[in-house]
Every structure is written in C-alpha cells, then in structure tokens.
C-alpha cells in the first residue's frame, strides 16, 4: 500500500473558509424549501405533479453541467459560483408571484440551474487553492459545510413556515442565497487566463460535455448514487411501513453519520491513496443497501442509515479529490462537471427505476435495494481490477 507524505502547508485560509461558508448558505437556501413544497403545490391544485418537484430540478441541474464546466474553465470560477446562487435569489423572489401550477413547475425547472452551476465552481475553486496532497482533507471540509447546509435547511425552512407563511419562506430562501454571494465578493479569482463572457461561450460541442480523464470517477459516482435516487423515492413509504412517524428519521441519521466521517476519510485518502478509501466506502455501501432491504424494523432502518451515511461520507470527498487528481489543469471545470453529470443521471435513473418497480407494492422495496447493492458491487470490481484507479 502506497503511503503519501502530507505537507503541513496551511489550507484553512480566509479564501477557503469563505468559500466553505458560501457553500453552506447556498445549499441551505434551496434545500430549505423541500419539506414544504409538496403541500404548497397541493394548495395550488397540483397534487398529482408532486413527483416533478425533484425531477424537474434535477433535470436542469444535469443539463446545465456542461455549460458550467466550460464557463468555469473560461470566464472564471467566481462568476459561475455567483450565477448559480443568483438563480436561487431570483427564483425565491418569483415563487410568491407565479402562483399557478404551471408557473411553479417552470420555477422548479429554472431553480435546478443553480445546482448545475455553483457546486462545479466551488469544487474547482477549492482545488485551485489547496495543495494536491491535502485535497481530500479540504474536500471533506467543504463537503461537511455543504452537507450541513443540506441538513439545516429543511429544519430552518419548516420552522419559518410554521411561524409565518409560504411567502416569507420563499423570500428567506432568497436572502440566504444572497448571503452566499456576499461572502465571496472579496474572494480572489483563481483562473489564470480569464476570458470575457460572450454569447459564443454558451456554444457547447461534444468535446465540452465529457472529460475523458474523469470517466473513471464518473463511473464510481454513477454506481454509488443509484441507491440514493431509490432512497429519495422509497424511504417515505418504507418508513410508514415500518411504523416510523417522522419520515425524516432516515435522513437525519444518514446526514449525521456522513458529516462525522467526511474530514477523516478525506485525510486518509491523502495519505493512503484514493483507491483504498473508495474500496472501503463501496463495501460499506453494499452492506448498507442489503441491510436496508433485509432488516424490516426501526432499529434496522437506523443502522442501515448510519452505514449508508458513513459510506457516502467516505466516497463523496474522496471521489471529488480523485476527479481533480486525474483532471487537466486547463479543463478542471469540465472534469468536475463530468462527475456531476454522472451524479445527476444516477439519482434520476435510480428514482425512475425504483418508482416503476415499486408500483405502490411495499413487498417490492427490498428487491430495489438489493439490485442497487449488486450494481455497487460491479463498481467495486471495477475499482479492484482496473489498474488506472490507483493514485
């Protein structure tokens, strides 16, 4: 096993901390709406379109990745980050104005562009200012901040709605997104040869969509997140079946476990290499998915959630760092976008497959999780027997 020498160069700079805080506010701004949107859409008369709340958002997030990757590599990291957050500001302001079902669905489609842009720029920016042998650690810290926003956002959003109304919730989302922009105003651009934006910058060719050097991390990302798409779709009904009143129980346990291991996993991958850490993460993920289908009890669900959170907390920062390890300096944004395209496609297909197979028959749920574990197993074999995966 190869052990790398890690430098003691300072990574917790002002720029890094500001980017991390901006990431936290950004993720909280859009995720704070999620718990309240189904009931809001029902109130508009669109209860039958609840499934589109996430899918429309994910669709545009995935479609915008090639654009964000190209722009990150041309006009700069900072402008792309701001564009994504600005989309959150604008859509939050328009939810109270476009109060028809079609208007709401249009805004969900537009809102998805935010996560197609900002995360690509944030990850690329962090890779620019962090030494390569401490990149995993930095990705763990940045991921910790992003995940904290994802976890705190829904709780904050539901609390605001409880005390006020939907309009205040939407405006609060815009304000928090605006704060994420303010935090990076004085952050310096890191792209050495920044170009002026032109309409031609939005022209995408085949070569702009996928970075070949990032295909291996993209494959692991794809097999890892299929289960997440299934979990988002099935866990609410599976929780009902198991007698769990709070349908967010799984996600609370999952988030806490994920947050606790991110920094440690990133540091370990800096020392012992990405491959060994990813293999461990995939093994835990396989076990978590099997137990999720096998243990039909509240304690079983919590155990599976903790293991699933540990697995994703290990895999996320390590695969991010691995993507950057393999990327070219001139097309780093495209490489990161490639990895995120795989993530969006995987979640979407996982949700689509699981919803189709489930068909409101609760006995079908375990089969979905077992199938996802088998697909992760293929990814594990890929890591073990593909030579180029080692750092």
C-alpha positions as CSV (number, residue, x, y, z in Angstrom):
1,X,0.0,0.0,0.0
2,X,1.4,3.3,-1.1
3,X,1.6,6.0,1.7
4,X,2.0,9.6,0.6
5,X,3.8,12.3,2.6
6,X,1.4,15.0,3.5
7,X,2.6,18.6,3.7
8,X,1.9,20.9,6.6
9,X,1.1,23.8,4.4
10,X,-1.8,25.9,5.8
11,X,-5.0,25.1,4.0
12,X,-7.5,26.9,6.3
13,X,-7.1,30.3,4.7
14,X,-9.6,33.1,4.6
15,X,-10.5,32.3,1.0
16,X,-11.1,28.7,1.8
17,X,-13.3,29.4,4.8
18,X,-15.3,32.0,2.9
19,X,-15.9,29.5,0.0
20,X,-17.0,26.9,2.6
21,X,-19.4,29.2,4.3
22,X,-20.8,30.3,1.0
23,X,-21.3,26.7,0.1
24,X,-23.2,26.1,3.4
25,X,-25.5,29.1,2.8
26,X,-26.1,28.1,-0.9
27,X,-27.1,24.5,-0.1
28,X,-29.4,25.7,2.8
29,X,-31.1,28.2,0.5
30,X,-32.6,25.8,-1.9
31,X,-33.0,22.8,0.4
32,X,-35.0,24.7,3.0
33,X,-37.9,24.7,0.6
34,X,-38.1,20.9,0.0
35,X,-40.2,19.8,3.0
36,X,-42.9,22.4,2.3
37,X,-43.1,22.3,-1.5
38,X,-45.4,19.2,-1.7
39,X,-48.1,20.8,0.5
40,X,-47.6,24.1,-1.3
41,X,-48.1,22.5,-4.7
42,X,-51.2,20.7,-3.4
43,X,-52.6,24.0,-2.3
44,X,-52.1,25.3,-5.8
45,X,-54.2,22.4,-7.1
46,X,-51.2,20.4,-8.5
47,X,-51.1,17.4,-6.1
48,X,-50.7,15.0,-9.0
49,X,-47.4,16.7,-10.0
50,X,-45.6,16.2,-6.7
51,X,-43.1,13.9,-8.5
52,X,-41.9,16.7,-10.6
53,X,-40.7,18.8,-7.7
54,X,-37.4,17.0,-7.6
55,X,-37.2,15.6,-11.1
56,X,-37.5,19.0,-12.9
57,X,-34.9,20.4,-10.6
58,X,-32.6,17.5,-11.2
59,X,-33.2,17.7,-15.0
60,X,-31.9,21.2,-15.4
61,X,-29.1,20.7,-12.9
62,X,-27.8,17.8,-15.1
63,X,-28.4,19.7,-18.4
64,X,-26.5,22.7,-17.2
65,X,-23.4,20.9,-16.1
66,X,-21.6,21.0,-19.5
67,X,-22.2,24.8,-19.6
68,X,-21.0,25.3,-16.0
69,X,-17.9,23.3,-16.7
70,X,-17.0,25.2,-19.8
71,X,-17.7,28.6,-18.2
72,X,-15.7,27.7,-15.1
73,X,-12.7,27.0,-17.4
74,X,-13.2,30.2,-19.4
75,X,-14.8,33.1,-17.6
76,X,-13.7,32.0,-14.1
77,X,-14.7,30.1,-11.0
78,X,-16.2,33.1,-9.1
79,X,-18.7,34.3,-11.8
80,X,-20.1,30.7,-12.2
81,X,-20.5,30.4,-8.5
82,X,-22.3,33.7,-8.3
83,X,-24.6,32.8,-11.3
84,X,-25.7,29.7,-9.5
85,X,-26.5,31.5,-6.3
86,X,-28.2,34.3,-8.2
87,X,-30.6,31.8,-9.7
88,X,-31.7,30.9,-6.2
89,X,-32.2,34.6,-5.3
90,X,-34.3,35.2,-8.4
91,X,-36.5,32.1,-8.2
92,X,-37.1,32.6,-4.5
93,X,-38.5,36.1,-5.3
94,X,-40.8,34.7,-8.0
95,X,-42.4,31.8,-6.2
96,X,-44.9,34.2,-4.5
97,X,-45.6,35.9,-7.9
98,X,-46.1,32.9,-10.2
99,X,-48.8,31.1,-8.2
100,X,-50.2,28.8,-10.8
101,X,-49.2,25.2,-11.1
102,X,-47.5,25.8,-14.5
103,X,-45.7,28.8,-13.0
104,X,-44.5,26.8,-10.1
105,X,-43.2,23.9,-12.3
106,X,-41.4,26.4,-14.5
107,X,-39.7,27.9,-11.5
108,X,-38.6,24.4,-10.3
109,X,-37.1,23.9,-13.8
110,X,-35.3,27.2,-13.5
111,X,-34.2,26.6,-9.9
112,X,-32.3,23.5,-11.0
113,X,-29.8,25.6,-12.9
114,X,-28.4,26.8,-9.5
115,X,-27.0,23.4,-8.5
116,X,-25.8,22.9,-12.0
117,X,-23.5,25.9,-11.7
118,X,-22.4,26.7,-8.1
119,X,-21.1,23.2,-7.0
120,X,-19.0,22.9,-10.1
121,X,-17.3,26.3,-9.5
122,X,-16.9,25.7,-5.7
123,X,-15.2,22.3,-6.1
124,X,-12.9,23.7,-8.8
125,X,-12.1,26.8,-6.7
126,X,-11.1,24.6,-3.7
127,X,-8.9,22.5,-6.0
128,X,-7.1,25.7,-7.1
129,X,-6.1,26.9,-3.7
130,X,-5.3,23.6,-1.9
131,X,-2.1,21.5,-2.2
132,X,-2.7,18.3,-4.1
133,X,-1.6,16.1,-1.1
134,X,-4.2,17.7,1.2
135,X,-7.0,17.9,-1.3
136,X,-9.0,15.0,0.2
137,X,-9.0,16.7,3.6
138,X,-10.1,20.0,2.0
139,X,-12.9,18.3,0.0
140,X,-14.0,16.7,3.3
141,X,-14.3,20.1,5.0
142,X,-16.0,21.7,2.0
143,X,-18.4,18.7,1.8
144,X,-19.0,19.0,5.5
145,X,-20.2,22.6,5.1
146,X,-22.3,21.8,2.1
147,X,-23.9,18.8,3.9
148,X,-24.5,21.0,7.0
149,X,-26.5,23.4,4.8
150,X,-28.5,20.5,3.3
151,X,-29.3,19.2,6.8
152,X,-30.1,22.6,8.5
153,X,-32.0,24.0,5.5
154,X,-35.1,21.8,5.8
155,X,-35.3,22.3,9.6
156,X,-35.0,26.1,9.2
157,X,-37.5,26.2,6.3
158,X,-40.1,24.2,8.2
159,X,-39.6,26.4,11.3
160,X,-40.1,29.6,9.2
161,X,-43.2,28.3,7.6
162,X,-44.6,27.2,11.0
163,X,-44.2,30.7,12.3
164,X,-45.1,32.7,9.2
165,X,-46.3,31.7,5.7
166,X,-45.0,30.4,2.4
167,X,-44.1,33.8,1.0
168,X,-41.8,34.6,3.9
169,X,-40.2,31.1,3.4
170,X,-39.5,31.9,-0.2
171,X,-38.1,35.3,0.5
172,X,-36.0,33.9,3.3
173,X,-34.6,31.4,0.8
174,X,-33.6,34.3,-1.5
175,X,-31.9,36.2,1.4
176,X,-29.8,33.2,2.4
177,X,-28.7,32.7,-1.2
178,X,-27.8,36.4,-1.4
179,X,-25.7,36.0,1.7
180,X,-23.8,33.2,-0.1
181,X,-22.9,35.7,-2.8
182,X,-21.9,38.4,-0.4
183,X,-19.5,36.0,1.3
184,X,-17.4,35.6,-1.9
185,X,-17.4,39.2,-3.1
186,X,-13.8,39.7,-1.8
187,X,-12.6,36.2,-2.7
188,X,-9.9,36.4,-5.5
189,X,-10.4,34.7,-8.8
190,X,-8.1,31.7,-9.3
191,X,-8.4,31.1,-13.1
192,X,-5.1,32.3,-14.5
193,X,-6.3,33.2,-18.0
194,X,-9.8,34.6,-17.5
195,X,-11.8,35.4,-20.7
196,X,-14.6,37.9,-21.2
197,X,-18.1,36.3,-21.4
198,X,-19.5,36.2,-24.9
199,X,-22.7,34.5,-26.2
200,X,-20.4,32.1,-28.1
201,X,-19.2,31.0,-24.7
202,X,-22.5,29.2,-24.4
203,X,-21.9,27.1,-27.5
204,X,-21.3,23.6,-26.5
205,X,-19.6,20.9,-28.6
206,X,-19.3,17.2,-28.0
207,X,-15.8,17.7,-26.6
208,X,-17.2,20.2,-24.0
209,X,-19.7,17.7,-22.5
210,X,-17.5,14.8,-21.2
211,X,-13.9,14.9,-20.0
212,X,-12.4,11.5,-20.8
213,X,-9.9,11.8,-18.0
214,X,-12.8,11.9,-15.5
215,X,-14.7,8.9,-16.7
216,X,-13.4,6.5,-14.0
217,X,-14.6,8.8,-11.1
218,X,-17.8,9.3,-13.0
219,X,-18.4,5.6,-13.2
220,X,-18.0,5.2,-9.5
221,X,-20.2,8.2,-8.9
222,X,-22.9,6.7,-11.1
223,X,-23.0,3.3,-9.3
224,X,-22.8,4.9,-5.9
225,X,-25.8,7.3,-6.3
226,X,-28.4,5.0,-7.9
227,X,-29.3,3.9,-4.4
228,X,-29.7,7.5,-3.3
229,X,-32.3,8.0,-6.1
230,X,-34.1,4.9,-4.9
231,X,-33.9,6.1,-1.2
232,X,-35.4,9.5,-2.0
233,X,-38.3,7.7,-3.8
234,X,-39.0,4.8,-1.4
235,X,-37.9,5.7,2.1
236,X,-41.0,7.8,2.9
237,X,-43.3,4.8,2.2
238,X,-40.8,2.3,3.7
239,X,-40.8,4.4,6.9
240,X,-44.6,4.3,7.0
241,X,-44.5,0.5,6.6
242,X,-42.0,0.2,9.5
243,X,-44.2,2.4,11.7
244,X,-41.9,5.4,11.8
245,X,-43.9,8.6,12.3
246,X,-41.1,11.1,11.3
247,X,-40.3,10.3,7.7
248,X,-37.1,12.3,8.0
249,X,-35.6,9.9,10.6
250,X,-33.5,8.0,8.0
251,X,-32.2,11.3,6.5
252,X,-31.3,12.7,9.9
253,X,-29.3,9.6,10.9
254,X,-27.7,9.4,7.4
255,X,-26.6,13.1,7.5
256,X,-25.1,12.9,10.9
257,X,-23.1,9.8,10.0
258,X,-22.0,11.3,6.8
259,X,-20.8,14.6,8.4
260,X,-18.8,12.8,11.1
261,X,-16.6,10.8,8.7
262,X,-16.1,13.2,5.8
263,X,-13.0,15.0,7.1
264,X,-11.4,11.8,8.4
265,X,-12.0,10.0,5.0
266,X,-10.5,12.9,3.1
267,X,-7.4,12.9,5.2
268,X,-6.9,9.2,5.0
269,X,-7.2,9.3,1.2
270,X,-4.5,11.9,1.1
271,X,-2.1,9.6,3.0
272,X,-3.0,6.1,1.7
273,X,-4.4,6.9,-1.8
274,X,-7.9,7.3,-3.2
275,X,-8.4,3.7,-4.3
276,X,-8.1,2.1,-0.9
277,X,-10.6,4.5,0.7
278,X,-13.1,4.2,-2.2
279,X,-13.0,0.4,-1.9
280,X,-13.8,0.7,1.8
281,X,-16.6,3.1,1.0
282,X,-18.1,0.8,-1.6
283,X,-18.0,-2.2,0.7
284,X,-19.9,-0.3,3.4
285,X,-22.4,1.0,0.8
286,X,-23.1,-2.6,-0.3
287,X,-23.7,-3.7,3.3
288,X,-25.9,-0.6,4.0
289,X,-28.2,-1.3,0.9
290,X,-28.5,-5.0,1.8
291,X,-29.4,-4.3,5.4
292,X,-31.9,-1.6,4.2
293,X,-33.9,-4.2,2.4
294,X,-33.2,-7.1,4.9
295,X,-33.9,-5.5,8.3
296,X,-37.6,-4.6,8.5
297,X,-37.5,-2.8,11.8
298,X,-37.0,0.8,13.1
299,X,-33.6,-0.2,14.6
300,X,-32.7,-1.9,11.3
301,X,-33.5,1.2,9.3
302,X,-31.4,3.4,11.6
303,X,-28.4,1.0,11.4
304,X,-28.7,1.0,7.6
305,X,-29.0,4.8,7.6
306,X,-25.8,5.2,9.7
307,X,-23.9,2.8,7.5
308,X,-25.2,4.5,4.3
309,X,-24.2,7.9,5.7
310,X,-20.7,6.6,6.5
311,X,-20.3,5.2,3.0
312,X,-21.4,8.4,1.3
313,X,-19.3,10.4,3.7
314,X,-16.3,8.4,2.7
315,X,-17.0,8.3,-1.1
316,X,-18.0,11.9,-1.7
317,X,-14.8,13.8,-0.8
318,X,-12.6,11.0,-2.0
319,X,-14.1,10.7,-5.4
320,X,-14.1,14.5,-5.8
321,X,-10.4,14.6,-5.0
322,X,-9.8,11.7,-7.3
323,X,-11.6,13.5,-10.2
324,X,-9.3,16.5,-9.7
325,X,-6.2,14.2,-9.4
326,X,-7.0,12.9,-12.9
327,X,-8.1,16.2,-14.5
328,X,-6.1,18.6,-16.7
329,X,-5.4,22.0,-15.2
330,X,-6.9,23.7,-18.3
331,X,-10.2,21.7,-18.2
332,X,-10.6,21.1,-14.5
333,X,-14.2,22.5,-14.5
334,X,-15.2,20.2,-17.3
335,X,-13.8,17.2,-15.4
336,X,-15.8,18.1,-12.3
337,X,-18.9,18.8,-14.4
338,X,-18.5,15.3,-15.9
339,X,-18.5,13.7,-12.4
340,X,-21.6,15.8,-11.5
341,X,-23.4,14.8,-14.7
342,X,-23.0,11.1,-13.7
343,X,-24.3,12.0,-10.2
344,X,-27.5,13.7,-11.6
345,X,-28.1,10.9,-14.1
346,X,-27.7,8.3,-11.4
347,X,-30.1,9.9,-9.0
348,X,-32.7,10.4,-11.7
349,X,-32.4,6.9,-13.1
350,X,-32.4,5.4,-9.6
351,X,-35.6,7.3,-8.7
352,X,-37.2,6.4,-12.1
353,X,-36.4,2.7,-11.8
354,X,-37.4,2.3,-8.2
355,X,-40.7,4.2,-8.7
356,X,-41.5,2.0,-11.7
357,X,-40.7,-1.3,-10.0
358,X,-42.2,-0.3,-6.6
359,X,-45.7,0.5,-8.1
360,X,-47.0,1.0,-4.6
361,X,-46.4,-2.6,-3.7
362,X,-44.3,-2.5,-0.5
363,X,-43.0,-6.0,-0.9
364,X,-41.1,-4.8,-3.9
365,X,-38.9,-2.4,-1.9
366,X,-36.2,-4.8,-0.7
367,X,-35.6,-6.0,-4.3
368,X,-34.8,-2.5,-5.3
369,X,-32.2,-2.1,-2.6
370,X,-30.7,-5.5,-3.4
371,X,-30.4,-4.5,-7.0
372,X,-28.7,-1.3,-6.2
373,X,-26.2,-3.2,-4.0
374,X,-25.4,-5.5,-6.9
375,X,-24.7,-2.5,-9.1
376,X,-22.4,-1.1,-6.4
377,X,-20.7,-4.5,-6.4
378,X,-19.9,-4.0,-10.1
379,X,-18.3,-0.7,-9.2
380,X,-16.3,-2.4,-6.5
381,X,-14.9,-5.0,-9.0
382,X,-14.1,-2.1,-11.4
383,X,-12.0,-0.4,-8.6
384,X,-10.2,-3.6,-7.7
385,X,-9.3,-4.8,-11.2
386,X,-8.8,-1.6,-13.2
387,X,-5.1,-0.6,-12.9
388,X,-5.6,3.1,-13.6
389,X,-7.7,3.7,-10.5
390,X,-4.7,3.9,-8.1
391,X,-3.5,7.4,-7.2
